[in-house]
Amino acid sequence: EVQKHSVHTLVFRSLKRTHDMFVADNAKPIPLDEESHKVKMAVKLRTEYGLVLHMPTLKENLREKGGPNTGDPYGHKQYSGNQGQELEYLITGTHPYPPGPGVALTADTKVQRMPSESAAQSLAVALPASQSAMVEAGGNKNSALMAKKAPTMPKPQWHPPWKLYRVISGHLGWVRCIAVEPGNQWFVTGSADRTIKIWDLASGKLKLSLTGHISTVRGVIVSARSPYLFSCGEDKQVKCWDLEYNKVIRHYHGHLSAVYGLDLHPTIDVLVTCSRDSTARIWDVRTKASVHTLSGHTNAVATVKCQAAEPQIITGSHDTTIRLWDLVAGKTRVTLTNHKKSVRAVVLHPRHYTFASGSPDNIKQWKFPDGNFIQNLSGHNAIINTLAVNSDGVLVSGADNGTMHLWDWRTGYNFQRVHAAVQPGSLDSESGIFACVFDQSESRLLTAEADKTIKVYKEDDTATEETHPVSWKPEIIKRKRF
């Protein structure tokens, strides 16, 4: 027969049992479980660095090393303490690694990728070649403390100023994009009025209007390899127009949101588009197949550029990063995180192995293939929608507020600022430059604007170095490191 106790007694007994059972290791920490700790760290690493850790090490590198480097204390396959050989993939942050105090990044302070085991070598990284030789030879260690000569700004090359000489109107909406055909006879514009118009370059007369997009046309490009014109728009469509029939012959389906820009590969029949769905896509022009989807950006991809040399694809995004992509693998080679605000424009220099990116905080110049930072071009304090550069080293930046700055590429000297008047009947707030491009002869600069016009600029023939001198003082400048 069960003895009947009061609830009070039963509760107290239960409490006492529980107490006896658990009080013993009351204050002891739980022993660390190796396995679960490893899993936890792996998860943390993946969430923190996943976007930039999936980079394949190139086969060539593995061949040189003869398999992955086993002498690595951290057990990372991709990153070896690389003595001598260049590592193809790296993450570039606000400064190159390791940041030698006060060392400007120039050709002779070419920065090594990862810290090496020996301290002398990592010191050698931060010094110009001449001094690092002394350090490695066990020379005077104090040479590291010698004062550096501050970098002086080289004298900018003189460029004639550009002047407005033609305004072409005809579109019924903002002119969002512009491209000149390889033969330099005509150029093409895309607009918020959903049309694509083809204009005669010499006379500025309208030759043809193409309709078919059902929303703003955001990108146009003319192929040099075939009689095709490619266009993309906010209707998620990417179209290929045959200019012999003036009809759409292909659509490239796949983007999930507005397509903001496109570019053609110079040597193979490949089209690259970038979109608000935060991806860029690589298309086979002929088969319409999506070869790769380049994912990794965390916000809309505003601009994409292609080149024949590695890295073949460069994207700039509203997530403030620039990515250099491996076309074959469809993976990121380098992520550049230096900009503080969204990157809407990227331009590749036609002759040098360098490129520039434009953002409201700065225009930055970079070296290929690793994206080493060269210099900042500061002073264009506006949302920069577009960049163009010609072989003479004139860089043009066009902004949302209608201002256009012209820079000397080598020195970053801003030699001219233009703010053209809006077309009669427009509000002043409608001055904005969405796109600009040099024609093939590089003697004309075309801008696509928010007042529904296309403006054509040319160099001022009457200007000389005497009438428009370079107002430049050889002051010592403090180069920002990032």
C-alpha positions as CSV (number, residue, x, y, z in Angstrom):
1,E,0.0,0.0,0.0
2,V,1.4,3.4,-1.0
3,Q,2.0,5.7,1.8
4,K,0.2,9.0,1.4
5,H,2.4,12.1,1.8
6,S,1.5,15.7,1.6
7,V,2.4,17.5,-1.6
8,H,4.7,19.6,0.4
9,T,6.8,16.6,1.5
10,L,6.9,15.1,-2.0
11,V,8.1,18.4,-3.6
12,F,10.8,18.8,-1.0
13,R,12.0,15.2,-1.5
14,S,12.1,15.7,-5.3
15,L,14.0,19.0,-4.8
16,K,16.5,17.2,-2.4
17,R,17.1,14.4,-4.9
18,T,17.6,16.9,-7.7
19,H,20.0,18.9,-5.5
20,D,22.0,15.9,-4.5
21,M,22.3,14.8,-8.1
22,F,23.4,18.1,-9.6
23,V,25.2,20.0,-6.8
24,A,28.4,18.1,-7.1
25,D,29.7,19.8,-10.4
26,N,27.7,23.0,-9.9
27,A,30.3,25.5,-10.7
28,K,32.6,23.5,-12.9
29,P,32.9,24.5,-16.6
30,I,31.8,21.9,-19.1
31,P,34.9,20.2,-20.5
32,L,35.7,21.4,-24.0
33,D,34.7,18.9,-26.7
34,E,37.4,19.0,-29.3
35,E,35.2,17.8,-32.1
36,S,32.4,20.3,-31.5
37,H,34.8,23.2,-31.0
38,K,36.4,22.4,-34.4
39,V,32.9,22.4,-36.0
40,K,32.0,25.6,-34.3
41,M,35.2,27.3,-35.6
42,A,34.7,26.0,-39.1
43,V,31.2,27.4,-39.1
44,K,32.4,30.7,-37.9
45,L,35.2,30.8,-40.5
46,R,32.8,29.9,-43.2
47,T,30.2,32.5,-42.3
48,E,32.8,35.2,-41.9
49,Y,35.1,34.5,-44.8
50,G,33.1,32.1,-46.9
51,L,32.7,34.6,-49.7
52,V,36.4,34.9,-50.2
53,L,37.7,31.5,-49.3
54,H,36.4,29.4,-52.1
55,M,39.1,30.5,-54.5
56,P,40.8,27.7,-56.4
57,T,44.6,27.7,-56.4
58,L,45.7,27.6,-60.0
59,K,47.1,24.4,-61.3
60,E,50.3,26.1,-62.5
61,N,51.1,27.1,-58.9
62,L,50.6,23.5,-57.6
63,R,52.8,22.2,-60.3
64,E,55.6,24.7,-59.4
65,K,55.3,23.7,-55.7
66,G,54.8,20.1,-56.4
67,G,51.6,19.7,-54.5
68,P,50.2,21.9,-51.8
69,N,52.7,23.3,-49.3
70,T,52.8,21.0,-46.3
71,G,55.0,23.3,-44.2
72,D,52.0,25.6,-43.4
73,P,51.4,25.9,-39.6
74,Y,47.8,26.9,-40.1
75,G,46.8,23.9,-42.3
76,H,45.2,26.1,-45.0
77,K,45.5,24.5,-48.4
78,Q,45.2,27.7,-50.4
79,Y,47.6,29.9,-48.4
80,S,51.1,28.8,-48.2
81,G,53.8,30.9,-46.6
82,N,54.9,31.7,-50.1
83,Q,58.6,32.2,-50.5
84,G,59.3,33.4,-54.0
85,Q,56.4,32.3,-56.0
86,E,53.4,34.6,-56.5
87,L,50.1,33.3,-55.2
88,E,47.3,33.9,-57.7
89,Y,44.4,34.4,-55.3
90,L,44.4,36.8,-52.4
91,I,42.1,38.9,-50.3
92,T,42.9,42.6,-50.6
93,G,41.6,44.6,-47.7
94,T,42.1,48.2,-46.8
95,H,45.9,47.7,-46.9
96,P,48.2,45.1,-48.5
97,Y,49.6,42.6,-46.2
98,P,51.6,43.3,-44.0
99,P,51.2,47.1,-43.9
100,G,54.7,48.5,-43.4
101,P,54.3,51.7,-41.4
102,G,54.1,54.7,-43.8
103,V,55.2,52.7,-46.9
104,A,53.4,53.9,-50.1
105,L,52.6,50.9,-52.3
106,T,54.9,51.3,-55.3
107,A,56.5,48.9,-57.7
108,D,59.6,48.4,-55.5
109,T,57.6,47.7,-52.3
110,K,55.7,45.0,-54.1
111,V,54.0,43.4,-51.2
112,Q,54.3,39.7,-50.4
113,R,51.0,37.9,-49.9
114,M,51.2,36.1,-46.6
115,P,53.5,36.7,-43.6
116,S,56.5,34.4,-44.0
117,E,58.0,32.4,-41.2
118,S,61.3,34.4,-40.9
119,A,61.0,37.8,-39.4
120,A,63.8,39.2,-41.6
121,Q,61.8,38.4,-44.7
122,S,58.6,40.0,-43.4
123,L,60.7,43.1,-42.7
124,A,62.1,43.0,-46.2
125,V,58.5,43.2,-47.5
126,A,58.0,46.6,-46.0
127,L,61.1,48.1,-47.5
128,P,62.2,49.2,-50.9
129,A,64.4,46.6,-52.7
130,S,67.7,48.4,-52.0
131,Q,67.2,48.4,-48.2
132,S,65.7,45.0,-48.0
133,A,68.9,43.6,-49.6
134,M,70.8,45.0,-46.6
135,V,68.5,43.5,-44.1
136,E,68.6,40.0,-45.7
137,A,72.4,40.2,-45.8
138,G,72.3,40.7,-42.1
139,G,73.4,44.3,-42.6
140,N,72.6,47.2,-40.4
141,K,69.2,46.5,-38.9
142,N,68.6,50.2,-38.3
143,S,68.2,50.7,-42.0
144,A,64.6,49.9,-41.4
145,L,64.3,53.0,-39.3
146,M,65.7,55.4,-42.0
147,A,63.4,58.2,-42.9
148,K,61.6,57.6,-46.2
149,K,61.6,60.4,-48.8
150,A,58.0,61.5,-49.0
151,P,56.5,60.7,-52.4
152,T,56.3,63.8,-54.6
153,M,53.7,64.3,-57.2
154,P,55.0,64.1,-60.7
155,K,54.2,66.9,-63.1
156,P,50.9,66.2,-64.9
157,Q,50.9,66.0,-68.7
158,W,49.1,68.9,-70.3
159,H,45.8,68.1,-71.9
160,P,43.7,70.5,-73.9
161,P,40.4,71.3,-72.3
162,W,37.2,69.8,-73.8
163,K,34.3,71.9,-74.9
164,L,30.7,71.2,-75.7
165,Y,30.0,71.4,-79.4
166,R,26.8,69.5,-80.0
167,V,23.6,68.6,-78.2
168,I,21.5,65.8,-79.7
169,S,17.9,65.4,-78.6
170,G,15.3,62.9,-79.6
171,H,14.8,60.5,-76.7
172,L,11.7,61.0,-74.5
173,G,13.3,59.8,-71.3
174,W,16.6,59.7,-69.5
175,V,19.4,58.5,-71.7
176,R,20.9,55.7,-69.6
177,C,23.6,54.1,-71.8
178,I,25.7,54.8,-74.9
179,A,28.1,52.9,-77.1
180,V,30.1,53.7,-80.3
181,E,30.4,51.1,-83.0
182,P,33.8,49.8,-84.0
183,G,33.7,51.4,-87.4
184,N,33.1,54.8,-85.8
185,Q,30.3,55.7,-88.2
186,W,27.4,55.7,-85.8
187,F,26.7,55.3,-82.1
188,V,23.8,53.8,-80.1
189,T,21.9,55.0,-77.0
190,G,19.4,53.3,-74.7
191,S,16.9,55.2,-72.8
192,A,14.2,55.2,-70.1
193,D,11.7,55.7,-72.9
194,R,12.3,52.0,-73.6
195,T,13.8,52.6,-77.1
196,I,17.3,52.1,-78.5
197,K,18.3,54.7,-81.0
198,I,21.1,54.7,-83.5
199,W,22.6,58.0,-84.5
200,D,25.1,59.1,-87.1
201,L,28.3,60.1,-85.4
202,A,29.4,62.8,-87.8
203,S,26.1,64.7,-88.2
204,G,24.2,63.7,-85.0
205,K,21.1,62.7,-87.1
206,L,18.9,59.9,-86.0
207,K,19.3,56.8,-88.2
208,L,17.1,54.2,-86.5
209,S,14.9,53.5,-83.5
210,L,14.6,49.9,-82.1
211,T,11.7,49.0,-79.9
212,G,11.2,45.8,-77.9
213,H,12.3,46.4,-74.3
214,I,9.4,47.0,-72.0
215,S,11.3,49.0,-69.4
216,T,14.3,51.3,-69.2
217,V,17.3,50.2,-71.4
218,R,20.3,50.2,-69.1
219,G,23.1,48.9,-71.3
220,V,24.0,48.7,-75.0
221,I,27.1,47.4,-76.7
222,V,28.0,46.8,-80.3
223,S,30.0,43.7,-81.2
224,A,33.2,44.0,-83.1
225,R,33.2,40.4,-84.1
226,S,29.7,40.1,-85.6
227,P,26.9,42.5,-86.9
228,Y,25.2,42.3,-83.5
229,L,24.0,44.8,-81.0
230,F,23.4,43.7,-77.4
231,S,21.1,45.5,-75.0
232,C,19.8,44.9,-71.5
233,G,17.2,46.6,-69.4
234,E,15.2,46.8,-66.2
235,D,12.8,44.3,-67.7
236,K,15.3,41.6,-66.9
237,Q,15.8,41.0,-70.6
238,V,19.1,40.7,-72.5
239,K,18.6,40.9,-76.2
240,C,20.8,40.4,-79.2
241,W,19.8,42.5,-82.3
242,D,20.9,41.5,-85.8
243,L,21.8,44.9,-87.4
244,E,21.3,43.5,-90.9
245,Y,17.6,42.9,-90.2
246,N,17.2,45.3,-87.2
247,K,15.4,42.6,-85.4
248,V,15.9,40.7,-82.1
249,I,17.3,37.3,-82.9
250,R,18.2,36.0,-79.4
251,H,17.2,36.4,-75.8
252,Y,19.3,35.5,-72.9
253,H,17.1,34.4,-70.0
254,G,18.2,33.9,-66.4
255,H,18.5,37.1,-64.5
256,L,16.0,37.5,-61.7
257,S,15.9,41.3,-61.6
258,A,16.8,44.3,-63.6
259,V,20.0,43.9,-65.7
260,Y,22.2,47.0,-65.1
261,G,25.1,46.5,-67.5
262,L,26.8,44.3,-70.0
263,D,30.1,43.8,-71.8
264,L,31.5,41.6,-74.6
265,H,34.6,39.7,-74.4
266,P,37.1,41.1,-76.9
267,T,38.4,37.7,-78.2
268,I,35.8,35.1,-77.7
269,D,32.0,35.1,-78.3
270,V,31.0,35.6,-74.7
271,L,28.7,38.1,-73.2
272,V,28.8,39.1,-69.6
273,T,25.8,40.9,-67.9
274,C,25.4,42.1,-64.3
275,S,22.2,42.6,-62.5
276,R,20.3,43.8,-59.4
277,D,19.9,40.2,-58.4
278,S,23.6,40.6,-57.2
279,T,25.0,38.2,-59.8
280,A,26.8,38.6,-63.0
281,R,26.2,36.0,-65.7
282,I,28.4,34.8,-68.5
283,W,26.6,33.8,-71.7
284,D,27.6,32.0,-74.8
285,V,26.5,34.4,-77.5
286,R,25.7,31.8,-80.1
287,T,23.9,29.1,-78.0
288,K,22.3,31.5,-75.5
289,A,23.5,29.2,-72.8
290,S,24.4,30.6,-69.4
291,V,28.0,29.4,-69.0
292,H,28.6,30.7,-65.4
293,T,26.7,32.6,-62.8
294,L,29.2,34.7,-60.9
295,S,27.7,34.9,-57.4
296,G,29.4,36.4,-54.4
297,H,28.4,40.1,-54.3
298,T,25.8,40.8,-51.6
299,N,24.0,43.7,-53.4
300,A,23.2,44.8,-56.9
301,V,26.1,44.5,-59.4
302,A,26.2,47.9,-61.1
303,T,29.0,47.5,-63.7
304,V,30.9,44.8,-65.4
305,K,33.9,44.9,-67.7
306,C,35.7,42.3,-69.8
307,Q,39.3,42.0,-71.1
308,A,41.4,39.4,-72.9
309,A,44.0,39.2,-70.2
310,E,43.5,37.7,-66.7
311,P,41.5,38.6,-64.7
312,Q,39.0,38.5,-67.6
313,I,36.0,39.9,-65.7
314,I,35.8,42.8,-63.3
315,T,32.6,43.7,-61.5
316,G,31.7,46.7,-59.3
317,S,28.8,46.5,-56.9
318,H,26.5,48.4,-54.6
319,D,28.0,46.2,-51.8
320,T,31.0,48.6,-52.1
321,T,33.4,45.8,-53.4
322,I,35.1,45.2,-56.7
323,R,35.6,41.6,-57.7
324,L,38.1,40.2,-60.2
325,W,36.9,36.9,-61.6
326,D,38.4,33.8,-63.1
327,L,36.4,33.3,-66.3
328,V,37.2,29.6,-66.6
329,A,36.4,28.6,-63.1
330,G,33.6,31.1,-62.6
331,K,35.1,32.1,-59.3
332,T,36.4,35.2,-57.6
333,R,40.1,35.7,-57.8
334,V,40.3,38.9,-55.8
335,T,37.9,41.0,-53.8
336,L,38.8,44.7,-53.3
337,T,37.1,46.1,-50.3
338,N,38.7,49.6,-50.2
339,H,35.7,51.7,-51.3
340,K,33.3,52.9,-48.6
341,K,30.3,53.4,-50.8
342,S,28.8,51.6,-53.8
343,V,30.9,51.2,-56.9
344,R,28.9,52.2,-59.9
345,A,31.6,52.6,-62.5
346,V,34.7,50.7,-63.6
347,V,36.9,51.5,-66.5
348,L,39.9,49.6,-67.9
349,H,42.9,51.6,-69.4
350,P,43.2,50.8,-73.1
351,R,47.1,50.6,-73.0
352,H,48.2,50.0,-69.4
353,Y,47.4,46.9,-67.4
354,T,45.4,49.1,-64.9
355,F,41.9,50.1,-64.2
356,A,39.9,52.7,-62.2
357,S,36.7,52.4,-60.2
358,G,34.4,55.3,-59.2
359,S,32.4,55.6,-56.1
360,P,31.0,58.7,-54.2
361,D,34.0,58.6,-51.8
362,N,36.8,58.5,-54.3
363,I,38.0,57.4,-57.7
364,K,40.6,54.7,-57.2
365,Q,43.2,53.3,-59.6
366,W,44.4,49.7,-59.4
367,K,46.9,47.5,-61.0
368,F,46.1,44.2,-62.5
369,P,46.2,41.2,-62.0
370,D,46.0,41.4,-58.2
371,G,44.2,44.7,-57.8
372,N,47.1,46.5,-56.1
373,F,46.0,50.0,-55.1
374,I,47.8,52.8,-57.1
375,Q,46.2,56.1,-56.0
376,N,43.1,58.0,-55.1
377,L,41.6,60.7,-57.3
378,S,39.7,62.8,-54.8
379,G,37.5,65.8,-55.4
380,H,34.6,64.6,-57.4
381,N,32.2,64.6,-54.5
382,A,29.1,63.2,-56.1
383,I,27.6,59.9,-57.1
384,I,29.8,58.8,-60.0
385,N,27.8,57.0,-62.6
386,T,30.3,56.5,-65.3
387,L,34.0,56.6,-66.1
388,A,35.8,56.7,-69.5
389,V,39.5,56.9,-70.4
390,N,41.3,57.3,-73.6
391,S,44.8,56.4,-74.8
392,D,46.2,59.9,-74.0
393,G,45.4,59.3,-70.4
394,V,42.4,61.5,-70.1
395,L,40.0,60.0,-67.5
396,V,36.5,61.4,-67.4
397,S,34.1,60.9,-64.5
398,G,30.5,61.8,-64.9
399,A,28.2,62.2,-61.9
400,D,24.6,62.1,-61.0
401,N,24.5,65.9,-60.4
402,G,25.6,66.7,-63.9
403,T,29.2,67.5,-63.2
404,M,32.0,66.0,-65.3
405,H,35.6,66.0,-64.1
406,L,38.5,65.3,-66.4
407,W,41.7,63.9,-64.9
408,D,45.2,63.1,-66.0
409,W,45.4,59.3,-65.5
410,R,49.1,59.1,-64.5
411,T,49.2,61.8,-61.8
412,G,45.5,62.1,-60.8
413,Y,45.5,65.8,-61.5
414,N,42.0,67.2,-62.2
415,F,42.6,69.5,-65.1
416,Q,39.0,70.4,-66.0
417,R,35.5,70.5,-64.5
418,V,32.5,70.8,-66.7
419,H,28.8,71.4,-65.8
420,A,26.9,71.7,-69.0
421,A,23.5,73.6,-68.9
422,V,20.4,71.4,-69.2
423,Q,18.4,71.5,-72.4
424,P,15.8,74.3,-72.5
425,G,12.6,73.2,-70.9
426,S,14.3,70.9,-68.4
427,L,14.6,71.5,-64.7
428,D,18.0,72.2,-63.3
429,S,17.6,69.1,-61.1
430,E,17.5,67.1,-64.4
431,S,21.2,67.5,-65.0
432,G,22.9,64.2,-64.5
433,I,25.3,62.1,-66.5
434,F,24.5,58.4,-66.7
435,A,27.1,57.3,-69.2
436,C,30.0,58.6,-71.2
437,V,32.2,57.2,-73.8
438,F,35.0,58.2,-76.2
439,D,34.5,57.5,-79.9
440,Q,37.0,55.2,-81.6
441,S,39.2,58.1,-82.7
442,E,39.1,59.4,-79.1
443,S,38.6,62.9,-80.4
444,R,35.0,63.0,-79.4
445,L,33.4,62.5,-76.0
446,L,29.8,61.5,-75.8
447,T,27.7,61.8,-72.7
448,A,24.2,60.4,-72.0
449,E,22.3,62.7,-69.8
450,A,19.2,63.0,-67.6
451,D,17.8,66.0,-69.6
452,K,17.1,63.4,-72.4
453,T,20.0,64.6,-74.5
454,I,23.3,63.3,-75.8
455,K,26.0,65.9,-75.5
456,V,29.1,65.7,-77.7
457,Y,32.4,67.3,-76.5
458,K,35.6,67.8,-78.5
459,E,39.1,69.1,-77.6
460,D,39.5,72.8,-77.8
461,D,41.8,73.4,-80.8
462,T,42.6,76.9,-79.9
463,A,43.9,76.1,-76.4
464,T,47.6,76.0,-75.7
465,E,49.7,75.4,-72.6
466,E,50.0,79.2,-72.4
467,T,46.2,79.9,-72.5
468,H,45.3,77.0,-70.2
469,P,48.3,76.4,-68.0
470,V,48.5,73.5,-65.6
471,S,48.0,75.1,-62.2
472,W,50.2,72.7,-60.4
473,K,52.5,73.0,-57.5
474,P,55.0,70.3,-56.8
475,E,53.9,69.9,-53.2
476,I,54.7,66.9,-51.2
477,I,51.5,64.9,-50.9
478,K,50.6,62.4,-48.3
479,R,49.2,59.5,-50.3
480,K,46.3,57.8,-48.5
481,R,47.2,54.2,-48.0
482,F,43.7,52.9,-48.8
